[in-house]
């Protein structure tokens, strides 16, 4: 049976929360976002969101490569 994920608890809002989740500094996270290296979404011109599940899968894929 597939695991149900609560969308509200899966989302990270803002660059700082993404950096904290990944164990990066704010500047490192901003750099990776600017370079398109992280799977993030945008709500408007300034609001950045990311899925914890997608970020973790992205990291796992990078480590496996």
C-alpha positions in Angstrom: 0.0 0.0 0.0 1.4 3.4 -0.9 2.2 5.8 1.9 -0.1 8.9 2.1 1.8 12.2 2.4 0.2 15.2 4.0 1.0 18.0 1.4 1.2 20.7 4.1 3.8 18.8 6.2 5.8 17.9 3.0 6.3 21.5 1.9 9.2 23.8 2.8 8.5 27.5 2.5 11.4 29.9 1.7 15.1 29.5 1.1 16.0 29.4 4.7 13.8 26.4 5.5 15.2 24.6 2.4 18.7 25.4 3.6 17.9 24.1 7.1 16.4 20.9 5.8 19.5 20.2 3.6 22.0 21.3 6.2 23.3 24.1 4.1 24.0 27.8 4.7 21.5 30.2 3.3 24.0 31.4 0.7 24.8 27.8 -0.4 21.0 27.1 -0.9 20.6 30.4 -2.8 23.4 29.5 -5.1 22.1 26.0 -5.8 18.6 27.4 -6.4 19.9 30.1 -8.7 21.9 27.5 -10.7 18.8 25.3 -11.0 20.4 22.5 -9.0 17.5 21.9 -6.7 13.9 20.8 -7.5 12.1 23.9 -6.2 8.9 25.7 -7.2 8.0 29.4 -7.2 4.8 31.1 -6.1 5.1 34.5 -7.6 8.4 36.2 -8.1 9.7 35.9 -4.5 8.1 32.9 -2.8 10.1 29.7 -3.1 8.7 26.3 -2.0 10.1 22.8 -2.1 8.9 19.3 -1.3 10.9 17.5 1.4 10.2 14.2 -0.4 11.5 15.5 -3.8 14.5 17.2 -2.3 15.4 13.9 -0.5 14.9 11.9 -3.7 17.1 14.4 -5.6 19.9 14.1 -3.1 19.6 10.3 -3.2 19.8 10.3 -7.0 22.9 12.5 -6.9 24.6 10.3 -4.4 23.8 7.2 -6.4 25.3 8.6 -9.6 
